[in-house]
Amino acid sequence: MGYCHCSSCRSWSGGPVNGFTLWKPEAVRIQSGYDSIATFEKSANSVRQYCSKCGGHLMTYHPQLRLIGVFSGTMPTLEFTPAIHVNYSERVLPMRDGLPKLKDFPLELGGSGEFITE
């Protein structure tokens, strides 16, 4: 769980920062409304899913990472416990919360692994 500051996530979420949770695909289960889920392929590594009835953003599948990013607000009973900021170099809202702040992504996910100080 963490915060993403990239312009793409900001645009998609409609806010200055996006709270995300990452899951393996087999750990994600749609409880209702499956027939109303629509998709938009933003890029080869970003397949966005949203509700075709209300337009609400649900999640983003990242095929190259084999992970699904579910918006933290989509799961109201989940205790959101962010551990990191990613793409902090693109921030528009500085957050001084003591969490690690990556310039882009961790090395394991194809980023530089560089940290930025608060």
N, C-alpha and C positions, 0 to 999 in steps of 0.2 A: 504494500500500500504506500502511496506517496502522492506527490504533486507534480504535474507536468506543466511547464511554462512555455512550451513551443507555440508558435503562432497558429499552427494547425489545430491543436487541442483547444486553444483559447477560442478560435472561431467556431469550432464544433460544439463546445460546451456553452458558448455565449457568456463567458466570464473571463476575468483576468488570470485565472489559474484553474486547472482541472484536477480534481481529486480522483485518483484511479486505484483500482485493485487489480492485480494480475492473477490469472487462474489458468491451470491446464484445461484444455477443452473438455475433457471427461469429467471435470469437477463442476461444470456449469450446466444447470438444468433450468429450462424455461417452465415455470409452473402453470402459466395460463397465457392465452393470447398468441400462441405460436403462429397461427394463421395470419396474424396482423404484422408480423415482423418483415420489414423491407430492408434491402441492403444497398449500399453505395460503395463501389470500389474507389476509394480516394487515391490509392497507390497500390503497388504490388505487395506492400506490407501493411496495408491499412484497409480492411473491409469493414465499413461501419454498418451497424444495425440499428434500426429505429422503428418506432411504432407507426405503421401506415395510417392508423386511425387518428392519433392525436399528435404525431410528429415528435414525440418524446424520444430523446437519445437513450440508447440502452447499453450498447457495448461495441467494442472494436476487435475484430479478429486480426491477429498479426501472424499470417501464415509462415513467414520465415523464422519466427521465434517460437511457433507453436504455442502461443499464449493468447488468451482473451483478456482484454482490458475492460472491466465493467466499471461504469461510473459509480462512485461511492454513494451518490444520492439515489441510485436505482434500488439500493438495498437498505431501506429505512431501519431495519433491526440490526444491521451489521455495526459493530463498534469499530468505527474508522480510526485506525491507529497508524498514521503515516510514519514512514521510516526514512524517507529520502525525498529530495527534490531532483527532478531531471530537467534537462534543457534550461537550466537556470540562467545561462548567458542570454536567453531571449526574454527574460522576465520584464514585466511591466508593473508588477506589484512586488516590491521587495518584501521578504518575509524573514524576520529575525526570530527564529524559533529554536535555534540550536541544532537543527537536523542537518545532516550532510547535504551539500548542494553540488551536484554534478554539472559541469559545463554543458554536456550533452547526455550521453548514455554510458553505462558501465562498459568496460572492455568486453565482457561476456556477451553483450548485446550489440556489439559492433560500434560502440562509441569510443571516445578517447580515454575515458576513465578519469579525466582531470576534474579535480574539485575546485570550487570557487569559495572564497571566504565570505562570510557575512559582511 
